């Protein structure tokens, strides 16, 4: 019996093939065959060419509308992570007041917003912040009350070392998480406070002030990491390690789409997290798409720093910024 049940998986009558386990259990002295079948991520599932659905206590053959709903569910799973609904999340997990008063006015023209009588949930659906009444990954990242509770990688780690090695004593460390705009603003202030400025006085009036790092370059590279990192399948943060002679920014997830190791940083762009990119632009953390690295390089050049060094692999991108001599 166990072999017969296990062979159902591969006999081709159920397509796509289900993920299933067959086990022998003993319950109250009786031997029982237990079959565990996981939900399919690519519905509809057909048994001998037919689709069946449960309606209340009954099971019936799927109608055209039933199959359409199942197909739409599959398409929602094919979406990028930031546009997929987060299972278990509800609109109560979003800061709706903040979205209504801060984000919607930033991305929708005032006159359209004024005459838009649709309920808030419909507006969120149109902006891809919700799908089928469930918040998407991008909405939780940007506007969630507790993003880290839903997305284990939704945080940034900052560490400043006294020397040039990771084993040197730590001078300062901080973690940043929460609503995206607050997180990036707190990070901006931390970066600004850690920049040292050399002042030279020439004569009685002339004063030359040069930072060891231009703030604009560090911000662009950090925002780029937030925008393009991989948030799935990992709890690792974006890491900003500040050494005496350099700053390293490590982002989880290698190049995506049209971007690869050989064209990285030359202006070629593609977006793993298109919704996150749109939200960051709406909140003022990106002027135009694809300009983050060129702006950073230009700021470094103006300040006298070497150009940023990239170490690109299939699983991560590390940006190293050297201090101005």
VENTA-V873626 format. One record per residue. N is the residue number from 1. PHI is phi in degrees with one decimal (* if undefined). BURIAL is b if it has 16 or more other ideal C-beta (glycine too) atoms within 10 Angstrom, else e. Layout:
((N | PHI | BURIAL) (N | PHI | BURIAL))
//
This chain:
((1 | * | e) (2 | -62.4 | e) (3 | -65.1 | e) (4 | -63.4 | e) (5 | -65.7 | e) (6 | -66.2 | e) (7 | -71.7 | e) (8 | -57.6 | b) (9 | -58.6 | b) (10 | -105.9 | e) (11 | -80.0 | e) (12 | 90.0 | e) (13 | -79.2 | e) (14 | -110.9 | b) (15 | -131.7 | e) (16 | -65.7 | e) (17 | -59.7 | e) (18 | -80.7 | e) (19 | -89.2 | e) (20 | -144.7 | e) (21 | -127.7 | e) (22 | -120.8 | b) (23 | -135.2 | e) (24 | -97.2 | e) (25 | -125.0 | e) (26 | -113.7 | e) (27 | -123.0 | e) (28 | 51.6 | e) (29 | 82.9 | e) (30 | -105.0 | e) (31 | -82.8 | e) (32 | -129.3 | e) (33 | -90.8 | e) (34 | -111.2 | e) (35 | -111.2 | e) (36 | -109.8 | e) (37 | -115.8 | e) (38 | -80.9 | e) (39 | -60.3 | e) (40 | -80.1 | b) (41 | -87.0 | e) (42 | -131.8 | e) (43 | -70.0 | b) (44 | -81.0 | b) (45 | -101.0 | b) (46 | -112.8 | e) (47 | -113.9 | e) (48 | 52.7 | e) (49 | 83.0 | e) (50 | -120.7 | e) (51 | -105.9 | e) (52 | -120.9 | e) (53 | -131.4 | b) (54 | -94.3 | e) (55 | -123.8 | e) (56 | 62.1 | e) (57 | -87.9 | e) (58 | -110.9 | e) (59 | -119.4 | e) (60 | -139.6 | e) (61 | -69.6 | e) (62 | -69.1 | b) (63 | -84.1 | e) (64 | -60.4 | e) (65 | -65.7 | e) (66 | -60.4 | b) (67 | -66.3 | e) (68 | -62.3 | e) (69 | -62.3 | e) (70 | -64.9 | b) (71 | -65.1 | e) (72 | -62.9 | e) (73 | -63.5 | b) (74 | -65.7 | e) (75 | -62.8 | e) (76 | -64.6 | e) (77 | -76.3 | e) (78 | -80.4 | e) (79 | -68.9 | b) (80 | -59.7 | b) (81 | -54.2 | b) (82 | -72.4 | b) (83 | -108.1 | b) (84 | -90.5 | b) (85 | -66.1 | b) (86 | -91.2 | b) (87 | -57.2 | e) (88 | 93.6 | e) (89 | -79.1 | b) (90 | -131.2 | e) (91 | -62.7 | b) (92 | -67.9 | e) (93 | -82.8 | b) (94 | -103.3 | b) (95 | -83.0 | b) (96 | -66.8 | e) (97 | -62.5 | e) (98 | -63.9 | b) (99 | -61.4 | b) (100 | -68.0 | e) (101 | -95.6 | e) (102 | -111.9 | e) (103 | -82.0 | b) (104 | -58.8 | b) (105 | -63.5 | e) (106 | -80.4 | e) (107 | -116.4 | e) (108 | -121.2 | b) (109 | -56.6 | e) (110 | -55.4 | e) (111 | -68.3 | e) (112 | -68.1 | e) (113 | -64.9 | e) (114 | -68.5 | e) (115 | -97.2 | e) (116 | -81.8 | e) (117 | -97.5 | e) (118 | -68.3 | e) (119 | -63.4 | e) (120 | -57.8 | e) (121 | -61.3 | e) (122 | -66.9 | e) (123 | -63.9 | b) (124 | -65.6 | b) (125 | -62.1 | b) (126 | -67.3 | e) (127 | -93.9 | b) (128 | 64.0 | b) (129 | -85.4 | b) (130 | -138.4 | b) (131 | -142.1 | b) (132 | 55.3 | e) (133 | 80.9 | e) (134 | -117.2 | b) (135 | -61.3 | b) (136 | -85.7 | b) (137 | -59.1 | b) (138 | -64.1 | b) (139 | -66.0 | b) (140 | -65.0 | b) (141 | -61.2 | b) (142 | -86.7 | b) (143 | -128.1 | b) (144 | -70.1 | b) (145 | -71.1 | e) (146 | -144.5 | e) (147 | -57.9 | b) (148 | -66.2 | b) (149 | -68.7 | e) (150 | -107.2 | b) (151 | -126.7 | b) (152 | -66.1 | e) (153 | -102.3 | b) (154 | -85.5 | b) (155 | -156.8 | b) (156 | -126.1 | b) (157 | -109.9 | b) (158 | -120.1 | b) (159 | -136.6 | b) (160 | -112.0 | b) (161 | -101.8 | b) (162 | -73.4 | e) (163 | -116.8 | e) (164 | -108.0 | e) (165 | -124.3 | e) (166 | -69.0 | e) (167 | -86.4 | e) (168 | -71.7 | e) (169 | -57.4 | e) (170 | -85.6 | e) (171 | -89.1 | e) (172 | -160.3 | e) (173 | -145.7 | e) (174 | -157.6 | e) (175 | -123.2 | e) (176 | -128.6 | b) (177 | -155.5 | b) (178 | 111.2 | b) (179 | -55.1 | b) (180 | -57.7 | b) (181 | -62.4 | b) (182 | -64.9 | e) (183 | -59.4 | b) (184 | -70.1 | b) (185 | -69.0 | e) (186 | -64.6 | b) (187 | -65.5 | b) (188 | -57.0 | b) (189 | -66.4 | e) (190 | -65.2 | b) (191 | -62.3 | b) (192 | -61.7 | e) (193 | -69.8 | e) (194 | -91.5 | b) (195 | -77.7 | e) (196 | -102.3 | e) (197 | -116.6 | e) (198 | -90.1 | e) (199 | -114.9 | e) (200 | -120.8 | e) (201 | -108.1 | e) (202 | -111.8 | e) (203 | 69.7 | e) (204 | -97.4 | e) (205 | -124.5 | e) (206 | -76.4 | e) (207 | -130.0 | e) (208 | -112.1 | e) (209 | -120.1 | e) (210 | -128.3 | e) (211 | -77.3 | b) (212 | -71.9 | b) (213 | -140.1 | b) (214 | -75.1 | b) (215 | -57.5 | e) (216 | -59.0 | e) (217 | -67.0 | b) (218 | -63.9 | b) (219 | -65.2 | b) (220 | -61.7 | b) (221 | -70.2 | b) (222 | -69.7 | b) (223 | -61.5 | b) (224 | -62.0 | b) (225 | -65.5 | b) (226 | -63.1 | b) (227 | -71.9 | b) (228 | -110.1 | b) (229 | -68.7 | b) (230 | -91.0 | b) (231 | -98.7 | b) (232 | -96.5 | e) (233 | 67.0 | e) (234 | -153.9 | e) (235 | -111.2 | e) (236 | -74.0 | b) (237 | -86.8 | b) (238 | -73.2 | b) (239 | -110.1 | b) (240 | -117.6 | b) (241 | -109.0 | b) (242 | -106.3 | b) (243 | -100.5 | b) (244 | -64.5 | e) (245 | -111.8 | e) (246 | -163.9 | e) (247 | -123.5 | b) (248 | -113.2 | b) (249 | -119.0 | b) (250 | -110.0 | b) (251 | -116.3 | b) (252 | -79.3 | b) (253 | 104.9 | b) (254 | -78.7 | b) (255 | -59.9 | b) (256 | -128.4 | b) (257 | 63.6 | e) (258 | -73.2 | e) (259 | -88.7 | b) (260 | -141.2 | e) (261 | -60.2 | e) (262 | -87.5 | e) (263 | -112.2 | e) (264 | -63.5 | e) (265 | 87.4 | b) (266 | -95.1 | e) (267 | 107.9 | e) (268 | -69.2 | e) (269 | -129.7 | e) (270 | -159.5 | e) (271 | -129.7 | b) (272 | -69.4 | b) (273 | -124.2 | b) (274 | -64.6 | b) (275 | -68.7 | b) (276 | -60.1 | b) (277 | -61.6 | b) (278 | -64.6 | b) (279 | -64.9 | b) (280 | -63.5 | b) (281 | -66.4 | b) (282 | -62.6 | b) (283 | -87.3 | b) (284 | 92.5 | e) (285 | -98.9 | b) (286 | -154.5 | b) (287 | -77.6 | e) (288 | -142.0 | e) (289 | -65.9 | e) (290 | 87.5 | e) (291 | -103.0 | e) (292 | -57.8 | b) (293 | -68.0 | b) (294 | -58.7 | e) (295 | -64.1 | b) (296 | -62.8 | b) (297 | -62.6 | b) (298 | -66.2 | b) (299 | -64.9 | b) (300 | -65.0 | b) (301 | -62.8 | e) (302 | -62.9 | e) (303 | -86.8 | b) (304 | 90.5 | e) (305 | -84.4 | b) (306 | -63.3 | e) (307 | -65.5 | e) (308 | -65.0 | b) (309 | -103.7 | e) (310 | -110.9 | e) (311 | -117.7 | e) (312 | -112.0 | b) (313 | -129.9 | e) (314 | -71.4 | e) (315 | -119.0 | e) (316 | -161.5 | b) (317 | -132.5 | b) (318 | -115.0 | b) (319 | -111.3 | b) (320 | -115.1 | b) (321 | -113.3 | b) (322 | -89.6 | b) (323 | -67.1 | b) (324 | -65.2 | b) (325 | -68.1 | e))
//
